Amino acid sequence: MSIDPTEATAAATTRRTFLARAAFGGALVGVATAGPLRSMLGVAGAQEAELDADEGLENDAFAALAVPLEMAAVQAYQAALETSSLDADTTTTARMFQTHHQTVVDALTPLLAEGSATPRPDETVMSTTVAAIEGNADQTAILTSLSELEDVLAATHLYAVGSLDDNSLAKTVAQVLAVESQQAVALGRAADIDLTELTPDEASTAGARTGFAEAAAAATTTTTTTTTEAGN
């Protein structure tokens, strides 16, 4: 299925229609610009929790938080696949979604600040989502956990995208959040979650991870500490 992300289409397309179309059609759509995406996701609801655009968000600060989250998503899908609890079609879908997250990791890792510690999967996601999936025999429970994780990731990207200083990165992040929003809906529908619940009229940044500066500082601090200890 092809969705042409023109201004006219965006103006006439609600978030629910957009995501439902993707979920039922199985398409992962790349949105070329942030403008149409904002129209489809309901920018009014997102603006309330956005970063201060005057301050801006540097690439390395964004990557310091986003890379570990996306790495943890890769691990979550791996845990789901290793349960052997997914049926054949769902297994194929899980592998495709996992590949998307690994692609995002590969794209954002070079943006980490020079000298940052080697990124590791986000500890919170590992101790909650991944731990809940490991060894779980209930496919519906697994899909629900993955859908909720996709929502958190999409909300995080939505929270950040309007304040990124780098317009090229902002377009990439817009594409990522569009795909991850669709993945959340597809997984939720497979878990029999009501479509209305999955596709509210306006996008929400509820649940977004917002500690970009803290993540960047922690990465640098970890590197400095490790280097100092090695020197001693």
HUWOSUL-V913696 format. One record per residue. N is the residue number from 1. RES is the residue in one letter. SS is DSSP state (H for helix, E for strand, C for the rest). PHI is phi in whole degrees, 0 to 359 (none if undefined). NEAR is the number of other C-alpha atoms within 10 Angstrom. Layout:
((N:RES:SS:PHI:NEAR) (N:RES:SS:PHI:NEAR))
This chain:
((1:M:C:none:10) (2:S:C:244:10) (3:I:C:243:14) (4:D:C:277:13) (5:P:C:279:19) (6:T:C:274:14) (7:E:H:299:14) (8:A:H:296:10) (9:T:H:296:14) (10:A:H:299:19) (11:A:H:296:14) (12:A:H:261:11) (13:T:C:250:17) (14:T:C:277:19) (15:R:H:300:22) (16:R:H:297:21) (17:T:H:297:14) (18:F:H:300:18) (19:L:H:286:28) (20:A:H:295:20) (21:R:H:299:17) (22:A:H:293:22) (23:A:H:296:22) (24:F:H:281:12) (25:G:H:271:12) (26:G:C:76:14) (27:A:C:264:17) (28:L:C:252:22) (29:V:C:258:20) (30:G:C:267:19) (31:V:C:266:22) (32:A:C:284:15) (33:T:C:225:19) (34:A:H:287:17) (35:G:H:302:16) (36:P:H:301:19) (37:L:H:298:24) (38:R:H:299:21) (39:S:H:295:19) (40:M:H:287:24) (41:L:H:270:26) (42:G:C:82:17) (43:V:H:297:17) (44:A:H:301:12) (45:G:H:288:14) (46:A:H:282:19) (47:Q:H:298:16) (48:E:C:300:11) (49:A:C:245:15) (50:E:C:288:17) (51:L:C:293:17) (52:D:C:291:12) (53:A:C:298:13) (54:D:C:291:8) (55:E:C:281:10) (56:G:C:76:14) (57:L:E:227:20) (58:E:C:285:17) (59:N:H:303:19) (60:D:H:291:21) (61:A:H:292:21) (62:F:H:296:25) (63:A:H:296:24) (64:A:H:298:28) (65:L:H:268:24) (66:A:H:288:26) (67:V:H:298:26) (68:P:H:300:21) (69:L:H:296:27) (70:E:H:291:27) (71:M:H:297:23) (72:A:H:295:26) (73:A:H:297:28) (74:V:H:302:24) (75:Q:H:293:21) (76:A:H:297:28) (77:Y:H:292:24) (78:Q:H:296:17) (79:A:H:299:20) (80:A:H:296:27) (81:L:H:294:21) (82:E:H:284:14) (83:T:C:289:16) (84:S:C:61:14) (85:S:C:264:17) (86:L:C:269:20) (87:D:C:287:10) (88:A:H:300:10) (89:D:H:295:8) (90:T:H:292:16) (91:T:H:299:16) (92:T:H:299:13) (93:T:H:297:16) (94:A:H:299:23) (95:R:H:296:15) (96:M:H:295:12) (97:F:H:292:21) (98:Q:H:298:20) (99:T:H:299:14) (100:H:H:301:20) (101:H:H:295:22) (102:Q:H:294:18) (103:T:H:297:15) (104:V:H:295:17) (105:V:H:303:22) (106:D:H:297:14) (107:A:H:285:14) (108:L:H:267:21) (109:T:H:304:17) (110:P:C:297:13) (111:L:C:275:17) (112:L:C:299:21) (113:A:C:300:17) (114:E:C:301:9) (115:G:C:89:12) (116:S:C:293:18) (117:A:C:295:19) (118:T:C:301:11) (119:P:C:294:17) (120:R:C:232:12) (121:P:C:304:18) (122:D:C:305:18) (123:E:H:294:12) (124:T:H:295:12) (125:V:H:296:20) (126:M:H:296:18) (127:S:H:276:11) (128:T:H:247:12) (129:T:H:299:21) (130:V:H:296:25) (131:A:H:297:14) (132:A:H:289:17) (133:I:H:276:26) (134:E:C:304:17) (135:G:C:74:15) (136:N:C:284:17) (137:A:C:264:14) (138:D:C:260:12) (139:Q:H:301:19) (140:T:H:299:18) (141:A:H:296:14) (142:I:H:296:27) (143:L:H:296:25) (144:T:H:296:21) (145:S:H:298:23) (146:L:H:293:24) (147:S:H:298:26) (148:E:H:296:18) (149:L:H:295:23) (150:E:H:300:25) (151:D:H:298:25) (152:V:H:297:22) (153:L:H:295:25) (154:A:H:297:29) (155:A:H:296:24) (156:T:H:296:25) (157:H:H:294:25) (158:L:H:295:28) (159:Y:H:301:23) (160:A:H:270:27) (161:V:H:300:25) (162:G:C:287:24) (163:S:C:248:19) (164:L:E:293:21) (165:D:C:288:16) (166:D:C:269:13) (167:N:H:297:14) (168:S:H:295:11) (169:L:H:295:17) (170:A:H:300:21) (171:K:H:294:20) (172:T:H:297:20) (173:V:H:296:24) (174:A:H:299:27) (175:Q:H:295:21) (176:V:H:297:24) (177:L:H:292:23) (178:A:H:296:24) (179:V:H:295:23) (180:E:H:290:26) (181:S:H:296:27) (182:Q:H:294:29) (183:Q:H:296:28) (184:A:H:300:27) (185:V:H:291:29) (186:A:H:300:27) (187:L:H:292:26) (188:G:H:297:24) (189:R:H:294:19) (190:A:H:295:16) (191:A:C:267:17) (192:D:C:66:12) (193:I:C:280:16) (194:D:C:300:11) (195:L:H:299:16) (196:T:H:298:10) (197:E:H:294:11) (198:L:H:284:22) (199:T:C:232:21) (200:P:C:296:14) (201:D:C:297:16) (202:E:C:234:18) (203:A:C:293:22) (204:S:C:241:24) (205:T:C:262:24) (206:A:C:300:13) (207:G:C:87:15) (208:A:C:295:18) (209:R:C:274:18) (210:T:C:238:20) (211:G:C:275:14) (212:F:H:296:20) (213:A:H:296:16) (214:E:H:295:13) (215:A:H:295:19) (216:A:H:296:21) (217:A:H:295:15) (218:A:H:295:16) (219:A:H:297:21) (220:T:H:289:18) (221:T:H:297:15) (222:T:H:299:15) (223:T:H:295:16) (224:T:H:298:15) (225:T:H:297:12) (226:T:H:299:12) (227:T:H:297:11) (228:T:H:296:10) (229:E:H:297:9) (230:A:H:294:8) (231:G:H:293:7) (232:N:C:287:5))
